[in-house]
Amino acid sequence: MICEKEAQDDIAASLGVKVVSVTTPTWLDHVYSCTYVYANARITLSVKEMSTTPETTAYFGARAKALGQRPGRVAIGQGAFQTTNGSIVVRKDWKVLTVDISKVPAKFGQPPETAAGIALSIAATILGCWTGA
C-alpha cells in the first residue's frame, strides 16, 4: 500500500522526484508507516486502520488536536485537514492517512511546489489507489 513499489512510482510521478530510499515499513497499534527519504527531504506516510466509524471519527479528531489544525476544509477523502506545519490528515472509510512533511524544504519537487502542496499531492495520489476513493 503506501510503502510499496507501486506507491513509490506513483508518488515519484506526482512529485517529479525519485525517492532515494524508503525505510522498512512498521506496523504498530494498527498503524502502518514508512518514511520516504530524498536527497534533501523526508516524508513520513502512515495509515491507521480501525474497525468502526466512531473509532475512526475519534482518532481523526484526536489527530487534529495533537497535530494542530489550520482553519478551513481540505476537499479530499471523507474529511481532511491541514496541520499547522502543512502536513495533511485524511480519513477514508475506516482508515486515516497522515502525510507528514515536517522535514521538507519550503519548495520541493520538480517543478518546485510548496511543502503543503506536496502533502496534498501525495494524499491525492495515495487515495487514488484506494478502491472507491
N, C-alpha and C positions, 0 to 999 in steps of 0.2 A: 504494500500500500504506500504510505508516504515516504518510505525509505528505499523502496525497490528501484530497480534499474529503469523501469518504465516512468516512474515519477521523476527520477533524476533527469531523464531525457526530456520529459515534458517541461520541467522547470527550467532546464538549460535553454530550451527553445523560447520559453517565455521571457527569460532574463537576457538572453543573448550572451551568456557567460557560462562556461562549463565549470562544474564543481571539481575541485582538486581531490577531495575525498569526502566520504560520508562515514560518520562514526558508526560503530556497531550498534544496531538498534537495541533499546532496552524495553522491557515490559515489567512495569511495577505498579501495583494497585490499579490495574486496568488502564494504565497509560502507556501507550506505545510511543517511543520518542527516538529521534536521532538528530545529529547536527550536520548540516552541510557546511563544509569548510572550503572557502575560496581563498585566493591569494591575499586579499585584504578584507575579508569579511567572514562572519559565521552566522548562519541562520539555523535556529533550532525549531523543528516541527514536532508537535506532539498531538496525539488524539486520545482522548479519554472516552472509553466505551462504557455506557451504562445500560440498565435493563428496563427503565421506566421513564415516562415523560416527566413526572415530578422530580425524579432523581436528576435528570438532565437539566431541568429548569433550575434546580437548587445549585448544581455545580456551575452552571453558566453564570448565575447571579454571584456566586462566591468568587469566580474569576474576575468579574467586573470590580468587585470590592477590593480584591487582593492586588490586582494589577493597575487599577485606576482606569476610569472610563472617560474618554473625551465626549463632550456633548455631541448629539446628532446620531443618526442611524446610518448604518452601512447596509446597503441593499444587496445582500448575498446570503445564501442559505436560508434557514428558517429563523434567523436572528443573528446579528453580528454587531460587534463594536470595535472601535479602535482604542487602544490603550494610550496612556499618557506619553509613552515613548514611541508611538506609531505602530506597534505590533498590532496584530488583529486576532480576534477570537470569534469563531463562527460555530453555530450549532446547526446540526442536520440530523434529523431523526433522533437517535439516542447516542449521538456522538458529539463531542466538542473538539474542534480543531483549534490549536494555537500556533500562530506563526510569529515567532519571537525574532525581531530584527534589531534587538538592542545592541548587537555587535556588527552593525552595518554602517558604513560611512554615509554622510548626508546624501551623496549621489552614488549610485551603484548600477551596474548592468551596462548593456550595450544595445541601444543608446542609453546614456545615463538617466536614471529615474530617481525620484526621492525614495528614501527608505520606506516611507509609508506606502508609496505606490508599489514598491517591490512586495511588501507584505500582502497587499490586496491582490496583486497579480498571482502570487503563489497560492493564496487561498482559493482564488477562482480556478486556477489550474488543477488543484487537488480536488475541489468539489466537482469539477467537470469529469473527473474519473470515477466518482462515486455513482453507482446506479441510481437513477431517478433524481440526480442533483438538479 
